[in-house]
């Protein structure tokens, strides 16, 4: 079979995932404010995809690289497919936007054009412009003495075409062009005082207000045209880690260079003046293959998420609020460590509170018998309790070691700030290993007890981030199991010192042994299937794109192993292909929360095993990152995880099944009662061992 017959291309699969996000904005059963938020997510997703994945493909095209990848695509051919699908998705996105604006208007909320305001409203909004906006603006002329300015990535600008006063509009002589940045420091959406006796709320966009008053910036000229545009630049960092004397300084230098990355995409307002459009094409030096994306509507719908957050009295148009529950195992105990001396505890976010993780660190920081705390940090929230707790522990004299991943994409600046704060507090801060990202999520607490040392460990599938823990589904395991504790110590010694790879007792660690461990587990299921014993794999992850892993799953399918995959995003495996993957089923769930947990279960010939992991089954996770695969030894927790996976597999409301042709189709639920796994899991305990969920 050819590559295209055996595999689905990673980038095209990602575009299909973003299309599934857009479907949530289209879904009339989704609350209106949530539909707007999904529409915003589509834009922010596409921004990152363009600035990283498409940017890399464009670099390959410019370098003349013409080899096909394992899915059968050359960079040139793949870019054509991406462009076609992207344009189609964006057109649909703006069609949905216009529909949602009508629904918003029916709710008494109007996002309107300045020209549609009455005289009193126009006067008030102009006063706002003169007092708040005008002083911030910087018009930038483009001529011989004033070269084209640096246009920042993903910022909104206006291209203004001008004629000297007295010149007939429409003639080509003395046409000039200027650029005005729409200030990102100001709110993109501006409230307007309602008309008298009106119950409606009225808002205008900042760029529309600028257009209405643009002549105030260019005295002596007549405005012929003004249109918005936006540039996306290559945002991937190119680091020389081995040659850098100081990794932190090297990353700071690369962050400054990011502002000057090569343009990848140009978005322009539909009907842009040809003079302005030609100027942008020439100055940005866009390739002829990279045509500007004309948009009928406001550029960058990412503003919708902030717009939703500023609207008053719209809770009835959102999902019903739910508060995470503090884990019952810890709720009545005097302290967390005393519970962990007796048993392991699983915490499943966002249904159970991240406060348990905070309390674990806070208690350890305050405990006089705790000697050391070691932790990895990848993406941390702005006002992190954990940072304060770690700093406090170091100031109290404990040995505190923090592995901060400075290369976490688009969080580099925040992580640099955290690293400096922790260092100033006396923590030992390590920036990870050269050439690898530290993506593992693990915390180790070492405590003196009865003349000996006991280790307490937290291993998670998600970041140590209080904010995303309310929005992402993730699992966290608390344990004092001696083998996991010993491995945790060895892992931190390897990350901070010169220790050679460890002979692990329990966990598996990428990039050296995690993939081999997964292969070993899959091979074992193959042996069970061939011997007629129970053989099944259920694995949940964000992405599956590593060719060797896919081929191993194909091998297992051909041996008769039943495989169920729950893959939220990219999936390069083709399920249901006769003679190749007819024993494999793949579903994707896109719903209220971002499915983020990585959980695996293996039938083991009747002796089930379950694992949680920080790693997706992608090449970068398995070979270029420090990742963890951790076994679950507690039988009750193992059963809870298997119940949780089964709950996902029973979803027939938000799950979509991947066909052998690469299309995602909704599951026919006519013959069965509707089951929405995220809402079912919200009934706390449904997925736990004492629930009625079918195993």
Secondary structure as the mmCIF struct_conf table of DSSP 4:
data_model
#
loop_
_struct_conf.conf_type_id
_struct_conf.id
_struct_conf.beg_label_comp_id
_struct_conf.beg_label_asym_id
_struct_conf.beg_label_seq_id
_struct_conf.end_label_comp_id
_struct_conf.end_label_asym_id
_struct_conf.end_label_seq_id
HELX_RH_AL_P HELX_RH_AL_P1 UNK A 3 UNK A 6
STRN STRN1 UNK A 7 UNK A 7
HELX_RH_AL_P HELX_RH_AL_P2 UNK A 10 UNK A 26
TURN_TY1_P TURN_TY1_P1 UNK A 28 UNK A 29
BEND BEND1 UNK A 30 UNK A 30
HELX_RH_AL_P HELX_RH_AL_P3 UNK A 32 UNK A 49
HELX_RH_PI_P HELX_RH_PI_P1 UNK A 50 UNK A 54
HELX_RH_AL_P HELX_RH_AL_P4 UNK A 55 UNK A 62
TURN_TY1_P TURN_TY1_P2 UNK A 63 UNK A 64
TURN_TY1_P TURN_TY1_P3 UNK A 70 UNK A 71
BEND BEND2 UNK A 72 UNK A 72
HELX_RH_AL_P HELX_RH_AL_P5 UNK A 75 UNK A 106
TURN_TY1_P TURN_TY1_P4 UNK A 107 UNK A 108
STRN STRN2 UNK A 109 UNK A 112
HELX_RH_3T_P HELX_RH_3T_P1 UNK A 114 UNK A 116
BEND BEND3 UNK A 117 UNK A 117
HELX_RH_AL_P HELX_RH_AL_P6 UNK A 119 UNK A 128
HELX_RH_PI_P HELX_RH_PI_P2 UNK A 129 UNK A 133
HELX_RH_3T_P HELX_RH_3T_P2 UNK A 134 UNK A 136
STRN STRN3 UNK A 139 UNK A 142
BEND BEND4 UNK A 143 UNK A 146
HELX_LH_PP_P HELX_LH_PP_P1 UNK A 147 UNK A 152
TURN_TY1_P TURN_TY1_P5 UNK A 153 UNK A 154
STRN STRN4 UNK A 156 UNK A 164
TURN_TY1_P TURN_TY1_P6 UNK A 165 UNK A 166
BEND BEND5 UNK A 167 UNK A 167
HELX_LH_PP_P HELX_LH_PP_P2 UNK A 168 UNK A 168
TURN_TY1_P TURN_TY1_P7 UNK A 169 UNK A 170
TURN_TY1_P TURN_TY1_P8 UNK A 173 UNK A 174
STRN STRN5 UNK A 176 UNK A 181
TURN_TY1_P TURN_TY1_P9 UNK A 184 UNK A 185
BEND BEND6 UNK A 186 UNK A 186
BEND BEND7 UNK A 188 UNK A 188
STRN STRN6 UNK A 189 UNK A 192
HELX_LH_PP_P HELX_LH_PP_P3 UNK A 193 UNK A 195
TURN_TY1_P TURN_TY1_P10 UNK A 196 UNK A 197
STRN STRN7 UNK A 201 UNK A 205
HELX_RH_AL_P HELX_RH_AL_P7 UNK A 206 UNK A 212
TURN_TY1_P TURN_TY1_P11 UNK A 213 UNK A 213
HELX_RH_3T_P HELX_RH_3T_P3 UNK A 214 UNK A 217
BEND BEND8 UNK A 218 UNK A 218
TURN_TY1_P TURN_TY1_P12 UNK A 219 UNK A 220
STRN STRN8 UNK A 221 UNK A 233
TURN_TY1_P TURN_TY1_P13 UNK A 241 UNK A 243
BEND BEND9 UNK A 245 UNK A 245
HELX_RH_AL_P HELX_RH_AL_P8 UNK A 247 UNK A 258
TURN_TY1_P TURN_TY1_P14 UNK A 259 UNK A 260
HELX_LH_PP_P HELX_LH_PP_P4 UNK A 261 UNK A 262
STRN STRN9 UNK A 263 UNK A 269
TURN_TY1_P TURN_TY1_P15 UNK A 270 UNK A 271
HELX_RH_AL_P HELX_RH_AL_P9 UNK A 274 UNK A 284
TURN_TY1_P TURN_TY1_P16 UNK A 285 UNK A 285
TURN_TY1_P TURN_TY1_P17 UNK A 288 UNK A 289
BEND BEND10 UNK A 290 UNK A 290
STRN STRN10 UNK A 293 UNK A 295
BEND BEND11 UNK A 296 UNK A 297
BEND BEND12 UNK A 299 UNK A 299
HELX_RH_3T_P HELX_RH_3T_P4 UNK A 301 UNK A 303
HELX_RH_AL_P HELX_RH_AL_P10 UNK A 304 UNK A 310
BEND BEND13 UNK A 312 UNK A 313
HELX_RH_3T_P HELX_RH_3T_P5 UNK A 315 UNK A 317
BEND BEND14 UNK A 318 UNK A 318
HELX_LH_PP_P HELX_LH_PP_P5 UNK A 319 UNK A 321
HELX_LH_PP_P HELX_LH_PP_P6 UNK A 323 UNK A 324
STRN STRN11 UNK A 325 UNK A 325
HELX_LH_PP_P HELX_LH_PP_P7 UNK A 326 UNK A 327
HELX_RH_AL_P HELX_RH_AL_P11 UNK A 328 UNK A 331
TURN_TY1_P TURN_TY1_P18 UNK A 332 UNK A 332
BEND BEND15 UNK A 333 UNK A 334
HELX_RH_AL_P HELX_RH_AL_P12 UNK A 336 UNK A 340
TURN_TY1_P TURN_TY1_P19 UNK A 341 UNK A 342
STRN STRN12 UNK A 345 UNK A 349
TURN_TY1_P TURN_TY1_P20 UNK A 350 UNK A 351
STRN STRN13 UNK A 352 UNK A 352
TURN_TY1_P TURN_TY1_P21 UNK A 354 UNK A 354
HELX_RH_AL_P HELX_RH_AL_P13 UNK A 355 UNK A 366
TURN_TY1_P TURN_TY1_P22 UNK A 368 UNK A 369
STRN STRN14 UNK A 370 UNK A 377
BEND BEND16 UNK A 378 UNK A 379
TURN_TY1_P TURN_TY1_P23 UNK A 382 UNK A 383
HELX_RH_AL_P HELX_RH_AL_P14 UNK A 385 UNK A 395
TURN_TY1_P TURN_TY1_P24 UNK A 396 UNK A 397
STRN STRN15 UNK A 399 UNK A 404
TURN_TY1_P TURN_TY1_P25 UNK A 406 UNK A 407
BEND BEND17 UNK A 408 UNK A 408
TURN_TY1_P TURN_TY1_P26 UNK A 409 UNK A 410
HELX_RH_AL_P HELX_RH_AL_P15 UNK A 412 UNK A 424
TURN_TY1_P TURN_TY1_P27 UNK A 425 UNK A 426
STRN STRN16 UNK A 428 UNK A 430
TURN_TY1_P TURN_TY1_P28 UNK A 434 UNK A 435
STRN STRN17 UNK A 437 UNK A 438
STRN STRN18 UNK A 442 UNK A 449
TURN_TY1_P TURN_TY1_P29 UNK A 450 UNK A 451
STRN STRN19 UNK A 452 UNK A 460
BEND BEND18 UNK A 461 UNK A 462
BEND BEND19 UNK A 464 UNK A 464
TURN_TY1_P TURN_TY1_P30 UNK A 466 UNK A 467
HELX_RH_3T_P HELX_RH_3T_P6 UNK A 468 UNK A 470
TURN_TY1_P TURN_TY1_P31 UNK A 471 UNK A 471
STRN STRN20 UNK A 472 UNK A 479
HELX_RH_AL_P HELX_RH_AL_P16 UNK A 482 UNK A 496
BEND BEND20 UNK A 497 UNK A 497
HELX_LH_PP_P HELX_LH_PP_P8 UNK A 499 UNK A 502
BEND BEND21 UNK A 505 UNK A 506
STRN STRN21 UNK A 508 UNK A 510
TURN_TY1_P TURN_TY1_P32 UNK A 511 UNK A 513
HELX_RH_AL_P HELX_RH_AL_P17 UNK A 514 UNK A 530
TURN_TY1_P TURN_TY1_P33 UNK A 531 UNK A 532
BEND BEND22 UNK A 533 UNK A 533
STRN STRN22 UNK A 536 UNK A 541
BEND BEND23 UNK A 542 UNK A 542
STRN STRN23 UNK A 544 UNK A 544
HELX_RH_AL_P HELX_RH_AL_P18 UNK A 547 UNK A 558
TURN_TY1_P TURN_TY1_P34 UNK A 559 UNK A 560
STRN STRN24 UNK A 562 UNK A 567
BEND BEND24 UNK A 568 UNK A 569
STRN STRN25 UNK A 571 UNK A 571
STRN STRN26 UNK A 573 UNK A 573
TURN_TY1_P TURN_TY1_P35 UNK A 575 UNK A 576
TURN_TY1_P TURN_TY1_P36 UNK A 578 UNK A 583
STRN STRN27 UNK A 584 UNK A 589
BEND BEND25 UNK A 591 UNK A 593
STRN STRN28 UNK A 594 UNK A 595
STRN STRN29 UNK A 599 UNK A 602
HELX_RH_3T_P HELX_RH_3T_P7 UNK A 604 UNK A 606
BEND BEND26 UNK A 607 UNK A 607
STRN STRN30 UNK A 609 UNK A 613
BEND BEND27 UNK A 614 UNK A 614
STRN STRN31 UNK A 617 UNK A 617
BEND BEND28 UNK A 618 UNK A 618
HELX_RH_AL_P HELX_RH_AL_P19 UNK A 619 UNK A 623
BEND BEND29 UNK A 624 UNK A 624
STRN STRN32 UNK A 625 UNK A 631
HELX_RH_AL_P HELX_RH_AL_P20 UNK A 635 UNK A 649
TURN_TY1_P TURN_TY1_P37 UNK A 650 UNK A 650
BEND BEND30 UNK A 653 UNK A 654
STRN STRN33 UNK A 655 UNK A 658
HELX_LH_PP_P HELX_LH_PP_P9 UNK A 659 UNK A 659
TURN_TY1_P TURN_TY1_P38 UNK A 660 UNK A 661
BEND BEND31 UNK A 662 UNK A 662
STRN STRN34 UNK A 664 UNK A 666
HELX_LH_PP_P HELX_LH_PP_P10 UNK A 667 UNK A 668
TURN_TY1_P TURN_TY1_P39 UNK A 670 UNK A 671
BEND BEND32 UNK A 672 UNK A 672
HELX_RH_AL_P HELX_RH_AL_P21 UNK A 677 UNK A 682
BEND BEND33 UNK A 683 UNK A 683
TURN_TY1_P TURN_TY1_P40 UNK A 684 UNK A 687
BEND BEND34 UNK A 688 UNK A 688
TURN_TY1_P TURN_TY1_P41 UNK A 689 UNK A 690
BEND BEND35 UNK A 691 UNK A 691
#
